[in-house]
């Protein structure tokens, strides 16, 4: 982790028994990996999701594999990954190329592996730890007790959360969001697509198309028993 060190000054010296870095331990975490095209815009070198942006391919598994490949020839270097759904027998373990799952338990196990290696080193001060975190970390927040999915019927209203905890006015995240004039606040609502073969098919759904047409799905935010905002499905 770089901490207050700028990326330009973060040392990536080759691992050496005589150099400043004797061993390197990398943990890659991405709670809910994606592999799809996302509409984004680029501002000052930063990629920002935007409904008006160009569709760009993103693959967390691809990023994971590139990082592993880049360090594959380095001696005394470990790359441990945590992401995606857990195995049925052990929620800490991952699948589809991930060493550990994207759950809180999986992330803890990946970090513990790096911690043990550093503690057991004869020169822990010469051990380097790098944590790479993708921005898709939803599964990790569910931890070991994921909430059961909710089913809704057509033309109905379903409560997603009885209380939504917003940022405090003095939260550091609020300050940094305010520094970017192009930052557009938004909400992420995850809806699992029904199994098209199990009698739960979405009417007129086409593979690769939109599950909902504009106006078919709406997210309503209420405060003090009043409707404060309403967002409708759109591309």
URMO-V680404 format. One record per backbone hydrogen bond with DSSP energy under -1.0 kcal/mol. CO is the residue of the C=O (numbers start at 1). NH is the residue of the N-H. E is the energy in kcal/mol with one decimal. If there is no record, write none. Layout:
# URMO-V680404
co:CO nh:NH e:E
co:CO nh:NH e:E
This chain:
# URMO-V680404
co:2 nh:5 e:-2.3
co:6 nh:9 e:-1.0
co:21 nh:16 e:-2.7
co:23 nh:128 e:-2.6
co:24 nh:78 e:-2.4
co:25 nh:130 e:-2.5
co:26 nh:80 e:-3.2
co:27 nh:132 e:-2.9
co:28 nh:82 e:-2.8
co:29 nh:134 e:-3.0
co:31 nh:84 e:-1.1
co:34 nh:60 e:-2.5
co:36 nh:58 e:-2.4
co:38 nh:56 e:-2.4
co:39 nh:50 e:-2.2
co:40 nh:54 e:-1.7
co:41 nh:48 e:-3.3
co:43 nh:46 e:-1.9
co:46 nh:43 e:-2.6
co:48 nh:41 e:-2.8
co:50 nh:53 e:-1.5
co:54 nh:40 e:-2.1
co:56 nh:38 e:-2.6
co:58 nh:36 e:-1.6
co:59 nh:63 e:-2.1
co:60 nh:64 e:-2.6
co:61 nh:65 e:-2.5
co:62 nh:66 e:-2.1
co:63 nh:67 e:-2.3
co:64 nh:68 e:-2.2
co:65 nh:69 e:-2.3
co:66 nh:70 e:-2.4
co:67 nh:71 e:-1.3
co:69 nh:72 e:-1.1
co:71 nh:74 e:-1.1
co:76 nh:24 e:-2.1
co:78 nh:26 e:-3.2
co:80 nh:28 e:-2.8
co:81 nh:100 e:-2.4
co:82 nh:30 e:-2.3
co:84 nh:102 e:-3.1
co:90 nh:93 e:-1.3
co:92 nh:101 e:-2.5
co:93 nh:87 e:-1.9
co:95 nh:98 e:-1.2
co:99 nh:94 e:-1.5
co:100 nh:83 e:-2.4
co:103 nh:107 e:-2.4
co:104 nh:108 e:-2.5
co:105 nh:109 e:-1.9
co:106 nh:110 e:-2.0
co:107 nh:111 e:-2.5
co:108 nh:112 e:-2.4
co:109 nh:113 e:-1.8
co:110 nh:114 e:-1.5
co:111 nh:115 e:-2.6
co:112 nh:116 e:-2.7
co:113 nh:117 e:-1.7
co:114 nh:118 e:-2.0
co:115 nh:119 e:-2.7
co:116 nh:120 e:-2.2
co:118 nh:121 e:-1.1
co:123 nh:126 e:-2.1
co:124 nh:127 e:-1.5
co:126 nh:22 e:-2.7
co:126 nh:23 e:-1.2
co:128 nh:25 e:-3.0
co:130 nh:27 e:-2.8
co:132 nh:29 e:-3.2
co:136 nh:32 e:-4.4
co:139 nh:142 e:-1.2
co:142 nh:145 e:-1.3
co:168 nh:171 e:-2.1
co:171 nh:175 e:-1.3
co:172 nh:176 e:-2.1
co:173 nh:177 e:-2.0
co:174 nh:178 e:-1.9
co:180 nh:183 e:-1.7
co:195 nh:198 e:-1.6
co:195 nh:200 e:-1.1
co:202 nh:205 e:-1.9
co:206 nh:209 e:-2.8
co:213 nh:216 e:-2.6
co:217 nh:233 e:-2.7
co:219 nh:231 e:-2.8
co:221 nh:228 e:-3.2
co:221 nh:229 e:-1.4
co:223 nh:226 e:-1.3
co:226 nh:223 e:-2.8
co:229 nh:221 e:-2.6
co:231 nh:219 e:-3.1
